[in-house]
Amino acid sequence: MISEKMKGYVANSSVIRAMFEEGKKMAAIYGADHVYDFSLGNPNVPAPEAVKEAIKDILDNEDPLLVHGYMSNSGYEDVRGAVAEHLNGLYGTKYAAENLLMIVGAAGGMNVFFKTLLNPGDEVVTFSPFFTEYRSYVGNYDGKLVEVPTDPVTFEPDPEKLAAAVTAKTKAVIINSPNNPTGVVYSKEVIARIAELLEEKQKEFGTTIFIFSDEPYREIVYGDYEVPWLPSFYRNTVVGYSYSKSLSLPGERIGWLLFPSEIDDFSDMTAGANVANRILGFVNAPSLMQRAVARCLDEKTDVGYYAENRKMLMEGLAAAGYTFVEPQGAFYLWLKSPEADEKAFVAKAKEKQILIVPGSSFGCAGWTRVAYCVSHDTVRNSLPGFKALAEEYGLR
C-alpha cells in the first residue's frame, strides 16, 4: 500500500546504513573486538566537556518554559544572533540573526532548502562521488539530480564539465568540501572558476543558480589545508552547517542554514525556508540544543584523534600495496578496489570482518569508502586483515 516513490526509496535504501546494521549482527557473532566497522561516519570522539556543562547550566538556570518551548520557526533570535557574530568574526562578514535558520541537522537543512527552491523537473548538479542521500533529498521534491564526475586523479571538480551540465533548468549546485566520501578539500582556484562559470550561466539563461555549500566537515582538516568560504566567491551561495561532526553531536540533529542578504530573492527565500521548516514537520530545531551550541561556538572536536587514525590507516594500506586518495579533511579514506567490481572486493573484505562501503553507492564505481572515525584499536587490528586481503589480490 505504500507509495510508488517510497517503494523506490526502500529498494535503494542506504547501503551505508545497511552495512552498519550488518556490523551489529556480525559483532553479536564474532564479538565487537573482532569486527572492523568502517561503514558509518559516526564520530568516535566525545563531545567537548563544554557541551555537557552548557546543557547542565541551561537546565539549572534558564527558564524551563523558554528552554523547552516553541519559538520562531527559524530558531531563537539570540542563538541566531550569536551564530551570526561568530561567523562575522571568522570571515569578516556582516551577518545578523535574520540571515540564519536553525535546522534539524544537515539533512534537515538540505530538505528545507530544496523544499523552498525546487519545482518538479528542476535540476540540481552535484559532483561524483557524492553523499548518497543527495539523490533522495532532491527526489523528495521531484527534482532531478545531475551527476558530474570529478577529476579521476585529484577528485576535485572539473569546472568545464560543470559548465556543460548546467542548463536552463538548473536551480542549484551542491558543493561538499571537505568531501564525503573522498576527504578532498576543494581548492580556492577551483571554487573561483566554478563561481565564474555559474555567473556566466546565470546571465546566459536569465536564471538564478544557487550554490548549496554542504559543510558538516569544515573544521576537520589536516595540515595546511584551508576550506574556502564560498559566499565570498559567489553571491548566490546558501551554506548548510551541522554540529554533528564539529562537536560530535550527530544524534542531537542541530545545525543552521545561512542565507546571505545578497542572494537573489532573499526575503522570499527566507520566508519560504521558515515555512518549509514547519510544514516538513520539524517545526523548529531542538530547543535545548540550540541554546547549548550557542554557548559552544568556539569549541572544537579533537581533530588530532582522527589524524592519528588517518596516519595509521594510510601507512598500513600503503605498505600492503593499496591505492588511495590521501584525505585532506573529514574522516574518510577513498580506497581503490583491486578489482573492477568493487562490490566483490567489499564482499571479500567482509570475510575478514572488515566493513567498508562500495563506491557505486556514491556514484563512483571501482572505489570504496573507509570511515576512520573509529577507535584506534579498530584501525590497528584491522590492518592484518587488509594485508591478507591485499596478498590474495597479489598487490605485494
Disulfide bonds with the S-S distance in Angstrom:
none
